Amino acid sequence: MNKQYSPEEYNLKKSEILTTMSLNPKSIEKVFQDFTQNLPHQNLVLRNTENVVGDMIDNSKNVVQSFDVSNGEDIRYCYEVT
């Protein structure tokens, strides 16, 4: 990812990138997408939970198949519960 370049190589690489961006912005988007595919990302967001199945759940207990729940207990199949 971080590669050491001499000042001449850096200026050359910089001019190549700027030329590519001005000619075809979609190619930069593709390069970015390819780059991010190789990076790890967080699968679930569960904070202070016990016995839960779902995503974006905070401070909850016994929650099944629910999403975006805060301070829930003994609930199932819910969405946006606070």
Backbone as a printed PyTorch tensor [residue, N CA C, xyz], in Angstrom:
tensor([[[  0.8260,  -1.1820,   0.0000],
         [  0.0000,   0.0000,   0.0000],
         [  0.8760,   1.2520,   0.0000]],

        [[  1.6440,   1.4470,   1.0410],
         [  2.5410,   2.5950,   1.0730],
         [  3.8570,   2.1850,   0.4470]],

        [[  4.1620,   2.7980,  -0.6450],
         [  5.3790,   2.4680,  -1.3640],
         [  6.2810,   3.6920,  -1.4020]],

        [[  7.5580,   3.4750,  -1.1350],
         [  8.5180,   4.5740,  -1.1190],
         [  8.8960,   4.9430,  -2.5490]],

        [[  8.8400,   6.2500,  -2.8640],
         [  9.2160,   6.7510,  -4.1830],
         [ 10.2700,   7.8400,  -4.0130]],

        [[ 11.1150,   7.9210,  -5.0010],
         [ 12.0420,   9.0550,  -5.0360],
         [ 11.2440,  10.2840,  -5.4710]],

        [[ 11.7600,  11.4960,  -5.2840],
         [ 11.0040,  12.6980,  -5.7010],
         [ 10.6400,  12.6870,  -7.1850]],

        [[ 11.5340,  12.1890,  -8.0360],
         [ 11.2360,  12.1460,  -9.4720],
         [ 10.1260,  11.1370,  -9.7580]],

        [[ 10.2290,   9.9560,  -9.1420],
         [  9.2000,   8.9330,  -9.3440],
         [  7.8450,   9.4040,  -8.8110]],

        [[  7.8890,  10.0890,  -7.6800],
         [  6.6510,  10.6110,  -7.0900],
         [  5.9630,  11.5850,  -8.0350]],

        [[  6.7140,  12.5210,  -8.5730],
         [  6.1300,  13.5030,  -9.4990],
         [  5.5870,  12.8420, -10.7490]],

        [[  6.2920,  11.8280, -11.2430],
         [  5.8210,  11.0920, -12.4130],
         [  4.5190,  10.3600, -12.1000]],

        [[  4.4770,   9.6670, -10.9700],
         [  3.2800,   8.9230, -10.5740],
         [  2.1050,   9.8800, -10.3400]],

        [[  2.3830,  11.0140,  -9.7220],
         [  1.3500,  12.0130,  -9.4730],
         [  0.7610,  12.5370, -10.7710]],

        [[  1.6060,  12.8380, -11.7400],
         [  1.1080,  13.3360, -13.0250],
         [  0.2870,  12.2720, -13.7500]],

        [[  0.6920,  10.9910, -13.6360],
         [ -0.0830,   9.8980, -14.2470],
         [ -1.4720,   9.8210, -13.6230]],

        [[ -1.5400,   9.9020, -12.3220],
         [ -2.8250,   9.8010, -11.6280],
         [ -3.7240,  10.9830, -11.9830]],

        [[ -3.1650,  12.1760, -11.9800],
         [ -3.9670,  13.3530, -12.3180],
         [ -4.4620,  13.3090, -13.7540]],

        [[ -3.6400,  12.8080, -14.6640],
         [ -4.0550,  12.6770, -16.0550],
         [ -5.1940,  11.6720, -16.1710]],

        [[ -5.0780,  10.5520, -15.4870],
         [ -6.1100,   9.5250, -15.5250],
         [ -7.4190,  10.0570, -14.9520]],

        [[ -7.3240,  10.8020, -13.8500],
         [ -8.5330,  11.3650, -13.2340],
         [ -9.2370,  12.3350, -14.1620]],

        [[ -8.4840,  13.1400, -14.8580],
         [ -9.1180,  14.1270, -15.7370],
         [ -9.7120,  13.4780, -16.9810]],

        [[ -9.1170,  12.3810, -17.4400],
         [ -9.6270,  11.7220, -18.6430],
         [-10.8240,  10.8280, -18.3520]],

        [[-10.7630,  10.0910, -17.2460],
         [-11.8110,   9.1220, -16.9710],
         [-12.0210,   8.9780, -15.4600]],

        [[-12.9260,   9.7600, -14.8690],
         [-13.1670,   9.6550, -13.4200],
         [-13.6840,   8.2830, -12.9950]],

        [[-14.3730,   7.5710, -13.8790],
         [-14.8970,   6.2430, -13.5410],
         [-13.7690,   5.2550, -13.2700]],

        [[-12.6240,   5.4480, -13.9340],
         [-11.5120,   4.5270, -13.7010],
         [-10.9720,   4.6770, -12.2870]],

        [[-10.9720,   5.8930, -11.7510],
         [-10.5310,   6.1070, -10.3750],
         [-11.5140,   5.4490,  -9.4110]],

        [[-12.7930,   5.5360,  -9.7090],
         [-13.7880,   4.8860,  -8.8690],
         [-13.5790,   3.3710,  -8.8520]],

        [[-13.2620,   2.8000, -10.0060],
         [-13.0030,   1.3640, -10.0800],
         [-11.7510,   0.9950,  -9.2860]],

        [[-10.7090,   1.7950,  -9.3830],
         [ -9.4840,   1.5310,  -8.6270],
         [ -9.7880,   1.5720,  -7.1300]],

        [[-10.5860,   2.5520,  -6.7040],
         [-10.9540,   2.6620,  -5.3010],
         [-11.7720,   1.4520,  -4.8500]],

        [[-12.7430,   1.0270,  -5.6590],
         [-13.5570,  -0.1310,  -5.3170],
         [-12.6950,  -1.3840,  -5.1900]],

        [[-11.7670,  -1.5680,  -6.1190],
         [-10.8680,  -2.7200,  -6.0520],
         [-10.0000,  -2.6650,  -4.8000]],

        [[ -9.5500,  -1.4770,  -4.4540],
         [ -8.7120,  -1.3000,  -3.2730],
         [ -9.4820,  -1.6400,  -1.9980]],

        [[-10.7110,  -1.1550,  -1.8840],
         [-11.4840,  -1.3870,  -0.6670],
         [-11.9440,  -2.8370,  -0.5300]],

        [[-12.0140,  -3.5760,  -1.6320],
         [-12.4080,  -4.9770,  -1.5520],
         [-11.3810,  -5.8140,  -0.8010]],

        [[-10.1370,  -5.3630,  -0.7730],
         [ -9.0770,  -6.1220,  -0.1260],
         [ -8.8590,  -5.7210,   1.3250]],

        [[ -9.6290,  -4.7750,   1.8380],
         [ -9.4810,  -4.3250,   3.2110],
         [-10.5270,  -4.9820,   4.1070]],

        [[-10.2010,  -5.2470,   5.3570],
         [-11.1990,  -5.8190,   6.2630],
         [-12.2720,  -4.7950,   6.6130]],

        [[-13.4640,  -5.2640,   6.8400],
         [-14.5530,  -4.3840,   7.2590],
         [-15.3430,  -5.0630,   8.3670]],

        [[-16.0120,  -4.2620,   9.1680],
         [-16.7590,  -4.7670,  10.3050],
         [-18.0350,  -5.4500,   9.8310]],

        [[-18.2610,  -6.6620,  10.3400],
         [-19.4130,  -7.4380,   9.9290],
         [-20.6770,  -7.0150,  10.6740]],

        [[-20.6270,  -6.9900,  11.9990],
         [-21.7980,  -6.6670,  12.8050],
         [-21.4490,  -5.5770,  13.8020]],

        [[-22.4680,  -4.8260,  14.2130],
         [-22.2920,  -3.8340,  15.2750],
         [-23.1610,  -4.2730,  16.4470]],

        [[-22.5190,  -4.8690,  17.4450],
         [-23.2080,  -5.3410,  18.6420],
         [-22.4400,  -4.8100,  19.8440]],

        [[-23.0800,  -3.9820,  20.6690],
         [-22.4230,  -3.4080,  21.8420],
         [-23.2350,  -3.7260,  23.0950]],

        [[-22.5580,  -4.3100,  24.0760],
         [-23.1740,  -4.6280,  25.3620],
         [-24.4450,  -5.4530,  25.1600]],

        [[-24.2790,  -6.6130,  24.5230],
         [-25.4320,  -7.4570,  24.2040],
         [-25.2350,  -8.8550,  24.7610]],

        [[-26.3470,  -9.5640,  24.8950],
         [-26.3190, -10.9460,  25.3590],
         [-27.4300, -11.7220,  24.6490]],

        [[-27.0600, -12.8070,  23.9980],
         [-28.0090, -13.6890,  23.3250],
         [-28.8260, -12.9310,  22.2740]],

        [[-28.1340, -12.3410,  21.2850],
         [-28.8180, -11.5680,  20.2500],
         [-28.4520, -12.0870,  18.8640]],

        [[-29.3780, -11.9060,  17.9110],
         [-29.1500, -12.1960,  16.5080],
         [-29.6900, -11.0100,  15.7270]],

        [[-28.8090, -10.3390,  15.0030],
         [-29.2030,  -9.1700,  14.2370],
         [-28.0170,  -8.2440,  14.0730]],

        [[-28.2820,  -6.9700,  13.8030],
         [-27.2180,  -6.0040,  13.5740],
         [-27.6210,  -4.6540,  14.1670]],

        [[-26.6270,  -3.8560,  14.5130],
         [-26.8290,  -2.5300,  15.1030],
         [-27.6560,  -2.6280,  16.3840]],

        [[-27.2160,  -3.4780,  17.3050],
         [-27.9450,  -3.7020,  18.5480],
         [-27.0800,  -3.2270,  19.7090]],

        [[-27.6470,  -2.3830,  20.5830],
         [-26.9530,  -1.8320,  21.7400],
         [-27.7160,  -2.1520,  23.0160]],

        [[-26.9790,  -2.4700,  24.0760],
         [-27.5500,  -2.6160,  25.4250],
         [-28.8190,  -3.4680,  25.4210]],

        [[-28.7620,  -4.6530,  24.8590],
         [-29.9670,  -5.4690,  24.7120],
         [-29.7040,  -6.9040,  25.1290]],

        [[-30.7950,  -7.6310,  25.3810],
         [-30.7100,  -9.0130,  25.8370],
         [-31.8550,  -9.8110,  25.2180]],

        [[-31.5680, -11.0140,  24.7550],
         [-32.5640, -11.9230,  24.1780],
         [-33.3320, -11.2690,  23.0250]],

        [[-32.5940, -10.8290,  22.0160],
         [-33.1770, -10.1910,  20.8360],
         [-32.9220, -11.0960,  19.6400]],

        [[-33.9620, -11.4070,  18.8690],
         [-33.8520, -12.3410,  17.7490],
         [-34.2530, -11.6500,  16.4540]],

        [[-33.4030, -11.7660,  15.4290],
         [-33.6770, -11.2430,  14.0870],
         [-34.2020,  -9.8110,  14.1140]],

        [[-33.4840,  -8.9470,  14.8070],
         [-33.8910,  -7.5490,  14.9050],
         [-32.7270,  -6.6640,  14.5090]],

        [[-33.0320,  -5.4510,  14.0810],
         [-32.0160,  -4.5490,  13.5710],
         [-32.2590,  -3.1470,  14.0950]],

        [[-31.1720,  -2.4500,  14.3960],
         [-31.2120,  -1.0720,  14.8910],
         [-32.0320,  -0.9920,  16.1730]],

        [[-31.6050,  -1.7530,  17.1810],
         [-32.3130,  -1.8380,  18.4570],
         [-31.4220,  -1.2800,  19.5630]],

        [[-32.0050,  -0.4670,  20.4390],
         [-31.3070,   0.0270,  21.6220],
         [-32.1420,  -0.2870,  22.8540]],

        [[-31.4960,  -0.8300,  23.8790],
         [-32.1400,  -1.1060,  25.1760],
         [-33.3560,  -2.0180,  25.0440]],

        [[-33.2470,  -3.0660,  24.2250],
         [-34.3580,  -3.9930,  24.0550],
         [-34.1300,  -5.2660,  24.8570]],

        [[-35.2280,  -5.9000,  25.2520],
         [-35.1250,  -7.1560,  25.9780],
         [-36.3010,  -8.0470,  25.6020]],

        [[-35.9920,  -9.3070,  25.3110],
         [-36.9940, -10.3200,  24.9660],
         [-37.8820,  -9.8680,  23.8080]],

        [[-37.2840,  -9.4840,  22.6940],
         [-38.0570,  -9.0830,  21.5150],
         [-37.5940,  -9.8770,  20.3000]],

        [[-38.4690,  -9.9690,  19.3020],
         [-38.1750, -10.6890,  18.0640],
         [-38.6700,  -9.8920,  16.8620]],

        [[-37.9400, -10.0230,  15.7720],
         [-38.3440,  -9.4830,  14.4660],
         [-38.7310,  -7.9940,  14.5280]],

        [[-37.8550,  -7.1930,  15.0880],
         [-38.1400,  -5.7580,  15.2190],
         [-37.1230,  -4.9350,  14.4370]],

        [[-37.5080,  -3.7110,  14.1650],
         [-36.6560,  -2.7860,  13.4390],
         [-36.8200,  -1.3970,  14.0410]],

        [[-35.7200,  -0.7220,  14.2720],
         [-35.6890,   0.6360,  14.8370],
         [-36.4580,   0.7250,  16.1610]],

        [[-35.9960,  -0.0210,  17.1510],
         [-36.5990,   0.0110,  18.4730],
         [-35.6410,   0.7090,  19.4130]],

        [[-36.1310,   1.7170,  20.1410],
         [-35.2670,   2.4330,  21.1010],
         [-35.8810,   2.3970,  22.4810]]])
